Structure formats: C-alpha cells, structure tokens
Amino acid sequence: MTQEQYYSSRRSPTRSTSGGASVCGAPVYPAVGIYGWRKRCLYFFILLLLVTMIVNLALTIWILKVMNFTPELVETKWRSV
C-alpha cells in the first residue's frame, strides 16, 4: 500500500473528492521533480564532474606537449616494436 492509498483510505467519505479531481474539477497531479537541497547538490556534482573533465583534458594535453609527443614520433616507436 502506497502512502497516498494509506491516506486516502483513512479520509472520511464526506471530505474526499471524486476521481482525483480538485474542488474546481481540474485534475490533480503529484509534484514531480527534484527540489531544494537535492537539486543544488545535483547541480554541484554535475559542475564538479565538468570541472574534473576539463582539468583532466588540460593536463593530458599539457603532458603531451611537454613530452613532445607527435604522431610521427609515436609511429616510429610502434615500428621499432
């Protein structure tokens, strides 16, 4: 039994609305989404992942430049093996 079913079964019959409609007759939908601190945490982790990826790419490119890796150098190394 879900929480909604539990609450609706405990409600008095005089206060219940018909078929999940509001007082004015419009359908009532449950709130869907992430709100509050969970949303901020999710955005923080996504930002942290993005920064980590950028730093990783920058360090990789920097190491390749410092060690003078070129396609020709890699090709000659593979031929000698």
N, C-alpha and C positions, 0 to 999 in steps of 0.2 A: 504494500500500500504506500503510495507516494504521499508526501507531506500535504499536497493540495487535496488529495482524496480524503486524507485524515481530517483536515479542517472542514471540508465541505460536508463530511458525514456528521460532524459534531454541531454544525449550524442548525439553528431552528428552521423548520419549514416555512415559517412566515417571513423570514428575512432573506431567504435565498432568491436569486434571480433565475429566470428561465434560460437554460441552454448556454450559459456563459456570456450573457449579454449584460451590458451595464444598465443603469437605471434609464438612460435615454434611449436604449435599444441598440447602441453601437457595440460591435463585438469587442471583447476584452482579450488582449494578447499579453502573455507574460513578457517581462523585460528580458531581452536577450542582449548579451554583450558583456564586456569587462569594464568595470567602473572603479574609480577611486585609486587606492594604492596599488592594486593589481595591475592596472593599466600603466601607471607610472613605472612600476617595476619592469613590466614587459618592454616598454619603450627604452628604459635604461639598459636592459640586457641586449636589445637589438642594436642600440647605439654602441655599446661595448663591443659586440661582435663585429660591427662595421669598422670601428677603430682598430681592433685587433687585426682584421684582414688587411687594412691599408698599411699598418705598420709592418706586417709580415711581408707584403709585396714590396714595400720600400726597402726593407732590409735585404730581401733576396736580390733585388736589382743592384743595390749598393755592393753586396758581396761579389756579384758577377762582374761589376765594373772594377772593383779593387783588385780582383784576382786575374783580370784581363782575359776573361773567357770570351772567345769569339767562336762563331760557327766553324771557321777554318781550323782553329786550334782543337776543337772538340773532334772534328773529323779526322785530323791526323792522329790524335790519341786513339781513336777507335780502329784505325787501320793498323796500328802497331800491335794491337792485341791479338 
